[in-house]
Amino acid sequence: NANVAASVGCAITFTNGNGSGMITIAITSDTLRLSGGTSTGSRALAANCNATARQFASTVWSIRGRGCLA
């Protein structure tokens, strides 16, 4: 939202095809919440995994990635 405005309901899928390690997904201008919980902040995406973040309020995103997020 800081650089490109996203509409509520927008979804972004992240893919880590890097077989050697994790990548960090960070949002600095909005809130990133782990889906199904209340914890917020950056998330680590394991190698060879996908995660999808969906914006459900003007500055709040929810992210899920079946066993791939830390």
Residue pairs with C-beta under 8 A, 6 or more apart in sequence:
1 29
1 30
1 55
1 58
1 59
2 28
2 29
2 30
6 55
7 55
8 55
8 56
8 57
8 58
9 54
9 55
9 56
10 54
10 55
11 52
11 53
11 54
11 55
12 52
12 53
12 54
13 50
13 51
13 52
14 23
14 25
14 45
14 50
14 51
14 52
14 53
14 65
15 49
15 50
16 22
16 23
16 45
16 46
16 47
16 48
16 49
16 50
16 68
17 47
17 48
18 47
18 48
19 47
19 48
20 47
21 47
22 44
22 45
22 46
22 47
22 70
23 44
23 45
24 42
24 43
24 44
24 45
25 32
25 42
25 43
25 44
25 45
25 51
25 53
25 63
26 32
26 42
26 43
27 42
27 61
29 59
30 55
30 59
30 60
30 61
31 40
31 59
31 60
31 61
32 40
32 41
32 42
32 43
32 53
32 61
32 63
33 39
33 40
33 60
33 61
33 62
33 63
34 40
34 43
34 62
34 63
34 64
34 69
35 62
35 63
35 64
36 64
43 51
43 63
43 65
43 69
43 70
44 69
44 70
45 51
45 65
45 68
45 69
46 68
46 69
46 70
49 65
49 66
49 67
49 68
49 69
50 65
50 68
51 63
51 64
51 65
51 68
51 69
52 63
52 64
52 65
53 61
53 62
53 63
54 61
54 62
54 63
55 61
56 62
63 69
